[in-house]
Amino acid sequence: MAHRAAERKGSSICGMTKYSLSILALLGFGLLALPCGVEAETLAWDFSDRSGTRLDQVKDTKGRPGGWSDAFERSRVTGRGVYRLGRGSGTVSNSYRRLRFAAAEQVTAVYELQGWKIQGPTTNETLRLGLVHTTHAERPRVLCQFKLMRTEKSQLTLSLEAFGDGSSNEYESFKLPAMSEAPLRLKLVYDSTTHQYQGFYAIGDAEFARLGGGSTSPERKPNHLRLGATGSFDSGDGSEHVAFDRIAVSDQ
């Protein structure tokens, strides 16, 4: 069903190294939109840290530690290139990474999930992944984001959200099982020149499919990258979790 909602409130190419190009190609960033003389800035985390590392301590792919604002309870790097989120109810519900992309014409964020197992007694576990204007412990001012919520005992629903004056959303919600070992890739593309955004998803090795998109509030900018979790992702036996394989964001 379609949804529409609005709220009133070595060698180089254009100076980019082969390494930079390979990173962008891997994440699906559009190279044709990159003007010569402008090098894209990419921030990425592949969670190759030692076992037990918290989110606020992980290093990015350039070896720089820290950057994420908070650490989720019962959530750690596994030591096998995965960040395992197992947040308990009533604990930290958001972590943010400050961005310097406010003047960028385009911002692309990619979240790669290795798998998940969500089976608690209450079907309200929700992930919110995307770009926000200002941060808050519970209610940030969202620019645009993915929303992945368990809506039935054995089912998750993937949708899109944008908030603020002038914002709108149009998407075909996508259903996923509450337990899966199949990789899920989510790509969010924001265009500051048109104040539009689009969301894409891919299962396994499939090509990205468009989930939907809409308008963003002209008053809001992509100042922070968000990893948000509400509800309990802890069933008590340690098996309930969401596994992140990689998170990346680029100003192209």
VEXPAVEX-291575 format. One line per 3 residues: for each residue x, y, z of N, C-alpha, C. Coordinates in pm, 1 decimal, always signed. Example, Ala and Ser with C-alpha at 12.3 -4.5 7.8 and 13.67 -1.06 7.14 Angstrom:
! residues 2
+1319.0:-569.0:+780.0:+1230.0:-450.0:+780.0:+1320.0:-330.0:+780.0; +1285.0:-225.0:+708.0:+1367.0:-106.0:+714.0:+1290.0:+3.0:+787.0
! end
This chain:
! residues 252
+84.5:-119.0:+0.0:+0.0:+0.0:+0.0:+87.5:+123.2:+0.0; +55.4:+220.3:-81.5:+134.5:+342.9:-87.7:+100.6:+430.3:+31.6; +200.5:+497.2:+86.5:+181.5:+583.6:+201.6:+222.0:+724.6:+162.9
+142.8:+822.7:+200.9:+178.0:+962.1:+181.8:+153.1:+1034.6:+312.2; +250.2:+1111.0:+357.7:+233.7:+1182.2:+483.8:+307.5:+1313.0:+477.5; +255.5:+1416.7:+540.8:+322.0:+1546.8:+546.4:+306.1:+1602.1:+686.0
+410.0:+1672.5:+732.2:+406.4:+1733.3:+864.8:+437.3:+1881.2:+849.3; +359.7:+1965.0:+906.7:+381.5:+2108.3:+894.7:+492.3:+2154.2:+986.5; +509.3:+2091.4:+1091.5:+612.5:+2132.4:+1181.4:+751.3:+2102.8:+1103.5
+4730.6:+627.4:-594.1:+4825.3:+590.0:-703.6:+4786.0:+670.4:-826.8; +4692.9:+612.8:-904.0:+4635.2:+688.0:-1010.0:+4507.3:+744.0:-954.7; +4457.0:+842.2:-1024.4:+4339.2:+905.0:-970.3:+4246.1:+948.8:-1080.5
+4120.0:+965.8:-1043.1:+4019.6:+1021.8:-1130.7:+3958.7:+1139.2:-1057.0; +3969.2:+1258.9:-1114.9:+3918.9:+1380.0:-1049.3:+3981.3:+1397.1:-911.7; +4107.9:+1355.9:-896.2:+4176.3:+1371.5:-768.6:+4148.2:+1261.5:-670.0
+4067.8:+1160.5:-707.9:+4035.0:+1052.4:-616.8:+4125.9:+933.9:-643.5; +4172.2:+870.8:-537.0:+4257.8:+754.3:-551.1:+4174.0:+633.3:-588.1; +4242.3:+527.2:-634.8:+4171.8:+402.7:-664.4:+4102.2:+350.8:-540.3
+4163.6:+370.5:-423.3:+4104.2:+322.9:-298.9:+3971.9:+395.3:-272.3; +3973.8:+528.2:-289.3:+3852.3:+606.1:-267.0:+3743.0:+563.9:-363.4; +3779.8:+542.1:-490.9:+3681.9:+501.4:-590.2:+3622.5:+365.7:-557.3
+3706.3:+273.9:-510.5:+3656.7:+140.0:-480.2:+3560.4:+144.3:-363.1; +3587.6:+228.3:-263.8:+3497.6:+242.0:-150.1:+3362.0:+292.2:-196.8; +3363.2:+397.7:-280.6:+3237.9:+454.0:-327.5:+3161.0:+356.1:-414.3
+3232.6:+283.5:-499.8:+3166.7:+186.2:-586.6:+3102.5:+75.9:-504.4; +3173.8:+30.5:-402.0:+3121.8:-75.8:-316.5:+2992.5:-34.2:-249.2; +2986.2:+91.2:-206.8:+2869.9:+138.7:-134.0:+2758.9:+187.5:-225.3
+2786.7:+193.1:-354.8:+2682.0:+233.9:-446.8:+2671.1:+382.8:-463.7; +2771.5:+461.4:-425.6:+2766.4:+605.1:-442.4:+2786.0:+639.6:-589.4; +2712.9:+737.1:-637.8:+2716.7:+773.4:-778.6:+2839.6:+853.2:-814.0
+2931.5:+797.7:-893.1:+3053.2:+867.5:-932.0:+3027.6:+969.1:-1042.0; +2922.1:+948.0:-1120.7:+2896.6:+1040.9:-1229.2:+2857.4:+1177.9:-1177.4; +2807.6:+1183.4:-1053.3:+2765.8:+1311.0:-996.8:+2882.4:+1385.3:-932.6
+2998.9:+1324.8:-933.4:+3114.1:+1383.9:-867.2:+3191.5:+1472.4:-963.1; +3191.6:+1604.6:-943.5:+3263.5:+1692.6:-1034.7:+3413.3:+1683.2:-1012.6; +3489.0:+1698.1:-1121.1:+3634.2:+1695.6:-1108.7:+3680.0:+1809.8:-1020.8
+3784.5:+1781.5:-942.5:+3837.3:+1882.0:-851.9:+3774.2:+1875.7:-714.4; +3670.0:+1791.5:-699.9:+3603.7:+1777.3:-571.0:+3615.8:+1632.3:-526.4; +3681.4:+1609.9:-415.6:+3699.1:+1474.4:-364.7:+3595.2:+1446.2:-257.6
+3523.3:+1336.9:-274.6:+3420.9:+1301.2:-177.9:+3483.9:+1264.9:-44.5; +3416.2:+1304.3:+61.9:+3459.0:+1263.8:+195.5:+3370.9:+1147.8:+238.5; +3433.6:+1038.5:+276.0:+3359.8:+919.9:+317.9:+3400.6:+881.3:+458.9
+3302.9:+862.4:+544.6:+3324.2:+808.3:+678.0:+3264.9:+668.6:+679.5; +3340.1:+571.6:+730.6:+3291.7:+433.5:+729.0:+3342.4:+357.8:+851.1; +3262.0:+263.1:+894.3:+3297.1:+176.2:+1006.5:+3269.4:+32.5:+965.2
+3372.5:-54.0:+971.5:+3354.3:-194.9:+935.8:+3365.3:-286.1:+1057.9; +3377.5:-226.0:+1176.1:+3373.4:-298.4:+1302.8:+3477.5:-409.7:+1310.9; +3597.0:-377.0:+1263.6:+3708.6:-470.8:+1271.1:+3784.3:-457.6:+1403.5
+3726.5:-387.0:+1500.6:+3788.1:-368.5:+1631.4:+3792.1:-499.3:+1709.9; +3862.6:-497.0:+1820.2:+3872.4:-616.1:+1904.3:+3736.8:-646.1:+1967.6; +3717.4:-769.9:+2005.1:+3592.9:-813.8:+2067.4:+3565.2:-734.2:+2194.9
+3441.6:-692.1:+2211.2:+3401.4:-619.2:+2330.9:+3402.5:-469.0:+2316.5; +3449.7:-417.7:+2203.5:+3455.7:-273.2:+2183.1:+3314.2:-214.7:+2174.5; +3291.8:-105.9:+2248.1:+3161.6:-39.6:+2246.6:+3151.5:+53.2:+2125.7
+3028.1:+92.5:+2092.1:+3007.5:+176.1:+1974.6:+3081.0:+308.9:+1985.4; +3083.3:+369.2:+2103.1:+3150.1:+498.9:+2118.3:+3302.4:+487.7:+2121.1; +3353.6:+365.3:+2107.7:+3497.8:+343.5:+2105.7:+3548.0:+287.1:+1973.0
+3457.6:+249.7:+1882.5:+3500.7:+186.2:+1757.6:+3580.6:+283.4:+1671.7; +3674.3:+228.6:+1593.3:+3753.1:+309.1:+1501.1:+3688.4:+306.2:+1363.1; +3701.7:+417.3:+1291.6:+3654.0:+416.2:+1154.0:+3756.8:+346.7:+1065.7
+3730.5:+335.6:+937.0:+3819.8:+261.4:+847.9:+3953.4:+331.1:+825.6; +3965.8:+455.8:+872.2:+4093.5:+526.7:+866.4:+4169.6:+516.8:+998.6; +4114.4:+438.6:+1093.1:+4181.9:+414.0:+1219.4:+4156.2:+517.9:+1326.5
+4061.6:+607.2:+1304.4:+4032.9:+712.1:+1401.9:+3930.6:+661.7:+1502.7; +3963.0:+664.8:+1633.3:+3871.4:+612.6:+1734.8:+3762.8:+713.5:+1770.7; +3658.8:+664.1:+1834.5:+3552.9:+752.2:+1883.6:+3469.8:+810.9:+1771.3
+3389.3:+908.5:+1805.6:+3306.1:+975.5:+1707.0:+3158.2:+954.4:+1729.9; +3119.2:+832.1:+1766.6:+2979.6:+806.7:+1799.9:+2952.5:+854.8:+1942.3; +2837.3:+915.1:+1962.9:+2812.0:+986.9:+2088.5:+2787.8:+896.7:+2208.7
+2724.7:+782.0:+2189.5:+2684.8:+698.4:+2302.7:+2702.5:+550.6:+2270.1; +2701.0:+470.8:+2376.2:+2711.5:+325.6:+2361.8:+2582.4:+260.9:+2409.7; +2531.1:+167.7:+2331.2:+2411.1:+95.1:+2371.3:+2447.4:-12.7:+2472.1
+2357.8:-34.2:+2568.4:+2379.0:-139.5:+2667.4:+2374.4:-276.4:+2599.9; +2457.2:-370.3:+2647.9:+2460.3:-508.7:+2598.0:+2486.4:-515.4:+2447.7; +2566.0:-422.4:+2398.9:+2594.7:-414.4:+2255.6:+2744.1:-395.0:+2236.6
+2807.3:-481.4:+2158.1:+2952.3:-479.3:+2144.0:+2994.2:-527.9:+2005.3; +3117.8:-496.8:+1968.4:+3180.5:-557.3:+1851.5:+3212.4:-702.7:+1886.7; +3190.5:-793.5:+1792.6:+3208.0:-935.6:+1821.7:+3351.7:-983.8:+1805.9
+3435.8:-905.1:+1735.8:+3570.4:-950.7:+1704.0:+3577.3:-1019.1:+1569.6; +3462.4:-1028.5:+1500.4:+3456.0:-1091.3:+1367.4:+3397.7:-994.3:+1264.1; +3424.0:-865.0:+1284.7:+3379.5:-764.5:+1189.2:+3231.9:-731.8:+1195.5
+3171.9:-747.3:+1313.2:+3028.5:-723.5:+1330.1:+3005.0:-646.6:+1459.7; +2912.7:-549.7:+1453.5:+2864.9:-483.4:+1574.2:+2728.7:-542.6:+1607.3; +2718.2:-604.3:+1724.0:+2596.7:-674.6:+1765.2:+2520.1:-588.6:+1864.4
+2403.1:-540.5:+1822.9:+2319.5:-456.1:+1907.6:+2219.6:-542.7:+1982.5; +2220.0:-533.4:+2116.0:+2127.6:-610.5:+2198.4:+2070.5:-526.1:+2310.0; +2027.9:-406.6:+2277.7:+1983.7:-305.8:+2374.3:+1871.3:-355.1:+2465.0
+1882.6:-322.5:+2593.9:+1776.7:-350.8:+2689.3:+1679.3:-235.2:+2698.4; +1555.9:-261.3:+2737.6:+1452.7:-158.9:+2747.8:+1488.9:-56.5:+2854.4; +1462.2:+71.6:+2826.5:+1486.1:+177.4:+2923.8:+1628.7:+227.4:+2928.5
+1712.3:+184.5:+2835.0:+1852.0:+227.9:+2831.2:+1873.1:+325.1:+2714.1; +1999.2:+360.8:+2686.9:+2031.3:+453.1:+2578.1:+1960.2:+409.6:+2449.6; +1893.1:+504.2:+2382.8:+1815.5:+468.7:+2263.8:+1868.9:+532.0:+2135.4
+1972.0:+615.1:+2143.7:+2027.8:+678.2:+2024.8:+2177.5:+699.7:+2038.0; +2246.1:+685.7:+1925.9:+2385.9:+725.7:+1916.4:+2400.9:+801.7:+1785.1; +2481.3:+909.8:+1787.9:+2494.5:+996.9:+1671.8:+2641.1:+1017.4:+1635.9
+2663.6:+1040.1:+1507.9:+2796.4:+1079.4:+1461.0:+2784.7:+1214.8:+1392.9; +2856.9:+1313.2:+1445.8:+2853.5:+1447.8:+1390.3:+2910.2:+1447.5:+1248.2; +2841.7:+1516.0:+1155.7:+2885.4:+1526.7:+1017.3:+2920.7:+1671.3:+983.3
+3006.5:+1688.4:+882.4:+3042.1:+1821.9:+834.3:+2993.0:+1839.2:+691.0; +2871.0:+1792.9:+666.9:+2818.1:+1788.8:+531.5:+2705.2:+1888.9:+509.8; +2690.6:+1987.8:+596.8:+2576.7:+2080.0:+588.5:+2570.5:+2152.6:+454.5
+2687.2:+2177.5:+391.5:+2690.4:+2250.2:+264.4:+2693.7:+2157.0:+143.7; +2693.1:+2026.3:+165.4:+2701.6:+1930.5:+54.1:+2572.9:+1929.9:-27.0; +2585.6:+1911.7:-158.4:+2467.9:+1902.9:-244.2:+2398.8:+1768.3:-228.8
+2475.3:+1664.2:-197.8:+2418.1:+1531.0:-180.0:+2487.7:+1459.2:-65.6; +2411.5:+1386.3:+13.5:+2465.8:+1302.7:+120.3:+2405.6:+1163.4:+105.6; +2490.6:+1061.6:+110.4:+2445.6:+922.8:+98.4:+2489.7:+844.9:+221.5
+2394.5:+779.4:+285.8:+2423.7:+696.5:+402.8:+2387.3:+552.1:+371.7; +2475.7:+459.6:+410.0:+2454.0:+316.9:+386.1:+2468.8:+240.2:+517.0; +2369.9:+155.6:+544.6:+2373.9:+66.7:+661.0:+2367.1:-76.4:+609.2
+2464.1:-158.6:+649.2:+2465.0:-298.1:+607.3:+2445.1:-388.1:+729.2; +2337.4:-463.9:+728.9:+2305.1:-554.9:+837.6:+2338.2:-696.8:+794.8; +2404.3:-770.6:+882.2:+2442.1:-909.2:+851.9:+2328.3:-1004.9:+881.4
+2241.8:-966.8:+972.3:+2129.5:-1051.6:+1011.1:+2069.3:-1000.5:+1140.3; +1961.6:-1064.5:+1186.0:+1895.1:-1021.5:+1307.4:+1807.0:-1133.2:+1361.4; +1776.8:-1122.0:+1489.0:+1684.8:-1213.8:+1554.8:+1608.9:-1132.9:+1659.1
+1481.6:-1105.2:+1631.7:+1400.9:-1020.5:+1718.7:+1278.4:-1100.8:+1759.7; +1270.6:-1135.4:+1887.5:+1168.3:-1231.2:+1930.7:+1112.9:-1202.1:+2069.4; +1124.5:-1078.5:+2119.3:+1074.5:-1046.1:+2252.3:+922.8:-1057.4:+2261.8
+867.8:-1053.5:+2383.6:+723.4:-1069.3:+2402.3:+641.2:-950.9:+2352.0; +701.9:-832.6:+2341.2:+630.5:-713.3:+2295.4:+679.7:-673.7:+2157.2; +586.3:-660.2:+2062.6:+624.9:-632.5:+1924.1:+635.8:-482.0:+1898.9
+738.2:-419.9:+1955.0:+756.9:-276.8:+1932.5:+903.0:-239.6:+1907.1; +988.8:-339.3:+1889.8:+1129.9:-308.4:+1867.3:+1144.0:-230.8:+1735.8; +1219.3:-121.2:+1740.0:+1229.1:-33.5:+1623.0:+1371.2:+18.7:+1606.4
+1421.1:+13.3:+1482.5:+1546.7:+78.2:+1445.1:+1514.5:+200.9:+1361.9; +1585.0:+310.8:+1387.4:+1573.8:+432.1:+1306.8:+1713.9:+470.1:+1261.5; +1733.6:+470.8:+1130.3:+1866.3:+484.7:+1071.9:+1861.6:+593.6:+965.5
+1940.2:+700.7:+984.5:+1937.0:+806.2:+884.2:+2006.0:+933.4:+926.6; +1952.8:+1046.1:+881.1:+2014.8:+1177.2:+898.2:+1924.8:+1267.0:+982.1; +1986.0:+1337.7:+1077.0:+1907.8:+1427.9:+1161.9:+1971.9:+1566.2:+1165.6
+1887.1:+1664.9:+1193.4:+1930.5:+1804.5:+1200.8:+1993.9:+1835.0:+1336.3; +1922.0:+1803.0:+1442.9:+1974.0:+1820.4:+1578.6:+1948.6:+1693.0:+1658.2; +2035.5:+1664.8:+1752.3:+2026.5:+1542.0:+1830.6:+1944.8:+1562.4:+1958.0
+1899.7:+1451.4:+2013.0:+1827.8:+1449.6:+2140.0:+1831.5:+1306.4:+2189.3; +1829.2:+1289.4:+2320.9:+1835.7:+1154.5:+2376.7:+1723.5:+1065.8:+2324.2; +1604.0:+1124.8:+2302.3:+1490.2:+1045.5:+2256.6:+1422.7:+1101.4:+2132.3
+1420.9:+1234.5:+2116.0:+1344.7:+1296.0:+2007.1:+1430.1:+1394.1:+1927.3; +1514.7:+1345.0:+1840.2:+1593.6:+1434.6:+1755.2:+1505.1:+1498.3:+1648.6; +1555.0:+1605.6:+1588.7:+1485.2:+1667.4:+1475.7:+1534.0:+1597.1:+1348.4
+1452.0:+1508.5:+1299.5:+1489.2:+1419.6:+1189.0:+1481.9:+1493.5:+1055.9; +1583.2:+1470.0:+971.1:+1578.1:+1514.5:+832.2:+1508.4:+1406.6:+749.4; +1567.8:+1287.2:+742.9:+1507.1:+1172.6:+674.6:+1572.4:+1045.8:+727.6
+1498.4:+935.8:+728.2:+1552.0:+813.9:+786.5:+1470.6:+691.7:+746.3; +1533.7:+574.5:+765.6:+1464.1:+446.8:+757.4:+1402.8:+415.4:+894.7; +1291.8:+346.3:+891.3:+1230.9:+294.1:+1012.9:+1205.7:+144.9:+992.1
+1268.3:+62.7:+1075.0:+1252.8:-82.6:+1067.9:+1191.7:-128.2:+1199.4; +1066.3:-169.3:+1195.4:+990.7:-197.3:+1318.3:+927.1:-335.0:+1313.0; +930.2:-404.9:+1426.7:+857.6:-532.3:+1435.2:+710.3:-500.7:+1457.5
+629.7:-527.5:+1358.2:+487.3:-494.9:+1362.0:+399.5:-615.4:+1393.6; +454.3:-735.4:+1377.3:+387.4:-858.3:+1416.0:+489.6:-949.9:+1480.2; +443.5:-1057.8:+1542.2:+534.1:-1145.4:+1615.4:+650.5:-1192.5:+1531.0
+624.1:-1227.6:+1405.6:+729.7:-1282.4:+1320.4:+755.8:-1195.4:+1198.1; +727.0:-1065.4:+1207.7:+740.4:-980.1:+1089.9:+791.3:-840.7:+1124.1; +882.4:-790.3:+1040.0:+930.1:-652.8:+1048.0:+875.9:-575.5:+928.6
+858.6:-444.9:+947.0:+814.8:-357.5:+838.6:+917.0:-246.4:+818.8; +965.5:-233.4:+695.4:+1060.9:-128.8:+659.5:+986.2:-14.0:+593.4; +1008.1:+109.3:+644.5:+941.8:+226.3:+589.4:+1037.9:+345.1:+593.9
+986.9:+461.9:+554.2:+1066.9:+584.3:+548.7:+998.1:+695.5:+625.5; +1080.1:+789.4:+676.6:+1026.1:+902.9:+750.8:+1105.0:+1029.2:+720.4; +1033.3:+1140.1:+704.8:+1092.7:+1273.7:+701.4:+998.7:+1364.2:+779.6
+1054.6:+1456.8:+856.5:+973.1:+1542.2:+942.1:+1010.9:+1688.6:+924.9; +924.3:+1775.5:+971.1:+949.5:+1919.0:+964.4:+861.4:+1986.5:+861.1; +853.7:+2118.9:+865.1:+772.4:+2195.3:+771.3:+812.6:+2166.3:+627.7
+715.0:+2133.2:+546.2:+740.9:+2106.9:+404.4:+779.8:+1964.5:+372.2; +788.1:+1877.4:+470.3:+831.0:+1739.6:+445.1:+714.9:+1652.8:+399.1; +747.0:+1545.8:+327.2:+646.6:+1449.3:+282.8:+713.3:+1314.8:+261.7
+635.2:+1209.4:+263.7:+686.8:+1073.4:+246.0:+596.1:+995.7:+152.1; +655.0:+920.9:+63.3:+580.2:+831.8:-24.6:+661.5:+704.5:-41.0; +605.5:+591.1:-2.2:+680.7:+466.7:-7.1:+587.4:+346.9:-11.5
+642.3:+235.2:-55.3:+576.1:+105.2:-47.3:+645.5:+28.4:+64.6; +577.8:+10.1:+176.8:+640.0:-58.5:+289.4:+680.7:-200.4:+248.1; +791.8:-247.1:+306.4:+849.0:-376.8:+269.1:+853.1:-465.4:+392.6
+806.7:-588.6:+379.0:+799.1:-681.5:+491.5:+921.1:-773.0:+495.1; +970.3:-796.2:+615.7:+1084.9:-883.2:+638.8:+1054.2:-977.0:+754.4; +1116.8:-1094.0:+758.6:+1096.5:-1183.8:+872.4:+1164.0:-1129.1:+997.4
+1114.4:-1166.6:+1114.2:+1170.6:-1119.4:+1240.4:+1302.6:-1187.1:+1273.4; +1335.4:-1294.9:+1202.2:+1464.1:-1361.4:+1216.5:+1521.3:-1387.1:+1077.9; +1646.1:-1349.2:+1055.4:+1705.9:-1368.1:+924.2:+1857.5:-1367.9:+934.3
+1920.5:-1447.0:+849.9:+2066.5:-1445.8:+836.1:+2107.5:-1388.2:+700.5; +2009.5:-1342.3:+623.3:+2038.7:-1283.3:+493.0:+2079.6:-1137.5:+510.2; +2189.7:-1094.4:+449.7:+2232.3:-954.7:+461.7:+2127.5:-859.6:+405.3
+2111.7:-746.4:+471.9:+2021.9:-640.2:+427.7:+2102.2:-511.8:+417.3; +2097.3:-447.9:+298.2:+2165.3:-319.2:+278.1:+2060.9:-210.0:+258.3; +2079.7:-100.9:+329.1:+1990.1:+13.4:+319.9:+2069.6:+135.1:+274.8
+2019.5:+205.5:+174.7:+2088.4:+324.2:+123.5:+1992.0:+441.8:+120.7; +2031.4:+551.0:+185.4:+1951.9:+672.5:+193.9:+2026.3:+783.2:+120.9; +1960.4:+846.5:+24.1:+2023.1:+951.5:-56.7:+1945.3:+1080.8:-39.4
+2014.2:+1186.1:+5.1:+1952.7:+1316.7:+28.3:+2012.3:+1419.7:-66.0; +1926.5:+1499.5:-130.1:+1969.0:+1604.0:-223.3:+1929.2:+1739.3:-164.7; +2029.4:+1820.6:-128.7:+2000.8:+1949.0:-65.0:+1954.1:+2054.9:-163.6
+1981.4:+2034.9:-292.6:+1941.5:+2134.3:-391.9:+1791.4:+2127.5:-421.2; +1734.0:+2009.7:-409.5:+1590.0:+1991.8:-435.7:+1511.2:+1963.9:-308.0; +1584.0:+1942.0:-195.8:+1521.4:+1903.8:-69.1:+1436.3:+1777.8:-88.0
+1497.9:+1679.9:-153.3:+1433.8:+1552.0:-176.7:+1522.6:+1440.3:-120.1; +1461.2:+1327.5:-88.4:+1538.5:+1211.6:-44.3:+1478.7:+1085.4:-104.3; +1560.3:+982.4:-112.4:+1516.2:+852.1:-160.1:+1576.7:+743.0:-72.0
+1502.7:+635.0:-54.5:+1550.8:+520.6:+21.0:+1551.5:+395.8:-65.0; +1658.5:+316.8:-54.6:+1673.6:+194.2:-132.8:+1709.4:+78.5:-37.9; +1676.2:-44.1:-78.9:+1711.6:-161.4:+0.6:+1755.8:-273.5:-92.0
+1834.8:-366.1:-37.5:+1879.5:-482.8:-112.9:+1896.3:-599.8:-16.8; +1851.8:-716.7:-58.8:+1865.8:-839.1:+19.8:+1975.8:-923.5:-42.2; +2072.5:-965.9:+38.2:+2180.8:-1048.5:-13.6:+2260.2:-975.4:-119.9
+2283.5:-1041.4:-233.5:+2361.4:-982.8:-342.7:+2274.3:-914.3:-447.5; +2147.1:-897.6:-419.4:+2056.7:-836.3:-516.4:+2089.1:-689.1:-537.6; +2045.7:-635.3:-651.9:+2061.3:-493.2:-678.3:+1968.3:-413.0:-586.9
+2004.0:-286.1:-564.5:+1919.1:-200.8:-482.3:+1784.0:-178.7:-550.4; +1677.2:-187.0:-471.3:+1541.9:-155.3:-517.7:+1494.6:-30.7:-442.9; +1419.2:+52.5:-510.8:+1372.4:+176.2:-450.0:+1254.6:+148.5:-357.6
+1265.6:+192.1:-231.7:+1156.8:+179.8:-136.0:+1060.2:+297.0:-149.9; +1115.2:+415.8:-172.5:+1033.5:+535.6:-184.3:+1116.9:+659.1:-161.4; +1050.3:+767.7:-125.1:+1121.2:+893.3:-101.8:+1023.1:+1002.5:-67.1
+1066.7:+1127.4:-87.6:+979.5:+1238.7:-55.3:+1055.9:+1368.0:-42.7; +992.1:+1464.8:+20.1:+1051.3:+1596.7:+40.6:+1100.6:+1609.1:+183.7; +1206.5:+1687.4:+201.9:+1257.3:+1716.0:+335.4:+1232.3:+1862.6:+368.3
+1233.4:+1894.3:+495.7:+1214.3:+2032.4:+538.0:+1333.5:+2116.9:+495.1; +1311.7:+2228.7:+424.4:+1423.4:+2315.6:+385.2:+1497.4:+2374.8:+503.8; +1434.6:+2369.6:+621.2:+1495.7:+2426.3:+741.0:+1591.5:+2328.9:+810.1
+1597.6:+2205.1:+762.6:+1680.5:+2104.1:+828.5:+1794.8:+2058.7:+738.8; +1905.7:+2022.9:+802.7:+2027.1:+1983.2:+730.8:+2077.9:+1849.1:+784.3; +2165.1:+1780.8:+707.1:+2219.5:+1650.7:+749.1:+2339.2:+1668.0:+842.7
+2312.7:+1713.1:+963.3:+2421.3:+1744.3:+1057.6:+2472.4:+1623.7:+1134.9; +2392.3:+1518.3:+1141.8:+2431.6:+1401.1:+1221.4:+2381.1:+1273.4:+1154.6; +2459.6:+1167.3:+1168.4:+2419.5:+1032.9:+1128.7:+2359.9:+964.0:+1251.5
+2249.0:+893.9:+1232.2:+2178.0:+836.1:+1347.1:+2176.8:+684.5:+1343.9; +2197.6:+626.0:+1462.6:+2169.3:+485.7:+1488.2:+2077.9:+484.4:+1609.9; +1949.4:+460.4:+1587.0:+1851.3:+466.2:+1694.7:+1783.9:+332.6:+1715.8
+1754.4:+299.9:+1842.0:+1689.0:+173.6:+1876.4:+1595.6:+196.1:+1994.0; +1469.4:+160.1:+1978.5:+1373.5:+166.8:+2088.1:+1306.9:+31.0:+2104.4; +1255.7:+7.2:+2223.9:+1205.2:-124.8:+2256.2:+1319.7:-212.4:+2302.3
+1287.7:-331.6:+2348.9:+1389.7:-421.9:+2401.4:+1439.3:-518.8:+2294.8; +1570.8:-519.3:+2273.3:+1634.2:-615.6:+2183.3:+1706.7:-721.5:+2265.6; +1657.6:-745.7:+2386.4:+1720.0:-841.6:+2477.2:+1613.0:-935.9:+2530.5
+1609.6:-1058.3:+2480.3:+1509.1:-1156.2:+2520.5:+1543.8:-1225.4:+2652.2; +1662.5:-1193.6:+2706.6:+1701.5:-1252.4:+2833.7:+1805.9:-1360.8:+2820.8; +1808.5:-1429.0:+2705.7:+1906.1:-1536.1:+2688.5:+2023.0:-1493.9:+2599.4
+2024.2:-1367.8:+2556.9:+2135.1:-1317.0:+2476.7:+2124.9:-1345.5:+2328.9; +2016.7:-1411.0:+2285.8:+2006.6:-1449.3:+2144.9:+1944.6:-1339.6:+2058.9; +1864.6:-1252.6:+2119.1:+1798.9:-1147.5:+2041.1:+1899.8:-1037.9:+2008.9
+1904.3:-997.1:+1881.4:+2007.2:-901.4:+1841.7:+1981.9:-850.7:+1699.7; +2054.1:-744.4:+1664.7:+2067.8:-699.4:+1527.0:+2217.2:-685.4:+1500.7; +2267.2:-744.5:+1392.7:+2410.7:-745.7:+1363.1:+2440.8:-650.0:+1247.5
+2521.9:-547.8:+1275.7:+2563.5:-451.0:+1173.6:+2701.7:-489.6:+1121.5; +2710.2:-500.3:+990.3:+2836.1:-536.6:+925.2:+2917.0:-413.0:+885.9; +2847.7:-304.8:+850.9:+2914.5:-184.2:+805.1:+2817.7:-66.0:+806.5
+2868.6:+51.2:+839.2:+2794.3:+176.5:+828.5:+2885.4:+276.3:+758.1; +2831.5:+350.7:+662.3:+2913.4:+448.3:+589.2:+2828.6:+566.8:+548.2; +2893.0:+683.1:+533.5:+2825.0:+803.0:+487.8:+2922.1:+885.3:+403.5
+2872.5:+944.8:+296.7:+2955.1:+1022.7:+206.2:+2884.5:+1151.4:+168.9; +2962.4:+1254.5:+134.2:+2903.0:+1381.3:+91.5:+2884.3:+1385.2:-60.0; +2867.0:+1269.3:-120.6:+2833.9:+1258.5:-263.7:+2727.2:+1151.5:-280.7
! end
